[in-house]
Amino acid sequence: MRKSNAFRPGGFDALEGRLALSGLALGAPAELATPTVQPGRVVRAARGPAVDRGTARFEVQWMRDMIGHHDMAIRMARQALRNSESPEVLGLARGIVRAQAREIGQMQAWLSAGYGIRGFRPRIAAEEVPMLAGLRSLRGPAFDRAFLAEMVGHHEQAVQDAEGLLANASHPGLRRLGTDIITTQTAEIRQMRAMLGQAGRMTGTDGAGGHHG
């Protein structure tokens, strides 16, 4: 799988204007609030560490990208609920939908309250359309193998991006989310690799590089 929506510093110009218009934190929760500042100044979030405008831009872009990534995982998991006959795959898919929908809601709330970015909805990347179509065409064990291989790569990318978040973000709530993503999805990667192994596909993740939906 290709990484479709990697963090893009070049996309800062429009975001900079949005942050300036929103005042960065009008009505933000205490742990995510950042007062309006002049470009380049270092500020202190309420009950949080000092945050500069560059860090704020990084955090906003990371949330937008991770919402897209989670949205794709949910689409894949919902396809599993329709196409799989495996109790283990069905249980995994339900857990992915439940956990990642909750995390999307949290990130959307932070974007809205902290940055004036309301109702953000991701777009499906063009290269992801054939992958979803391929999954829709499969049933039973063939679907399970393809789904697990794709989702392993997808989770690996999420873990990598969460590690990047911990290296660059300041907001405590967002950092906790990154830690939760690493913990939860690393465990699910181990689970999915074991399931692929049980199906005689120990190399089932070959060619399934991570992507950021």
Secondary structure, 3 states (H helix, E strand, C coil): CCCCCCCCHHHHHHHHHHHHHHCCCCCCCCCCCCCCCCCCCEEECCCCCEEEHHHHHHHHHHHHHHHHHHHHHHHHHHHHHHHCCCHHHHHHHHHHHHHHHHHHHHHHHHHHHHHCCCCCCCCCCCCHHHHHHHHHCCCHHHHHHHHHHHHHHHHHHHHHHHHHHHHHCCCHHHHHHHHHHHHHHHHHHHHHHHHHHHCCCCCCCCCCCCCCC
